[in-house]
């Protein structure tokens, strides 16, 4: 289930729905859920997840993108000092001041459509409105699944 609230744009004064989160799920909750739906123990899941970021960073630092099926692709991009130079020959690594990790969710094409849909899963979402305090509003406007895990 997705949650949204009504927001007014300061620039044009128009109102739009804006998605909101209901909190953060930490690593322990992810580990617990993965252990529930698989044949591996919580400690096994924790061990693998603990090393995942290191292994991904190792490959990305070697110039590779990392594609995790069902999730998406991770890759590094350079952060520059925003100081352009006049010629191609003047460009050098000293202009790079940092690195960012980028993520591109896995996509799919539906019914031979040319448009690529990007989502972490192909689950339908029911959208439910919340007020400014995060409390669900009775009137719902969404369509899709009930958002349960089974």
MOMORA-V145160 format. One line per field, one symbol per residue. phi: phi as a letter, one per 20 degrees, with the letter a starting at -180 (. if undefined). psi: psi as a letter, one per 30 degrees, with the letter a starting at -180 (. if undefined). burial: # if it has 9 or more other ideal C-beta (glycine too) atoms within 8 Angstrom, else .. Layout:
BEGIN
phi=???
psi=???
burial=???
END
This chain:
BEGIN
phi=.dcbcecdfffdmedbfcfcddpceeggffggffffecddffffffffffegfffffgfffeneedddgndqddbeceddemdfcfcgfefbfffedaccedccgfdbddlmffeeedbfbdefdeecfcefenegegfdcecpfeneeo
psi=klkllkkkkeefglklkkkllgakkleeeeeeeeeegaglleeeeeeeeefeeeeeeeeefgglljkjkfdakklkkkklggjlleleffklfffkfakkklkjkkllkkhgkfkkkklflhkkkkkkklafggkkkejlgllalfglg.
burial=######..#.......#..#.........######........###..#......#..##.....#.....#####..................##........##..#.........#.....######......#..#.#........
END
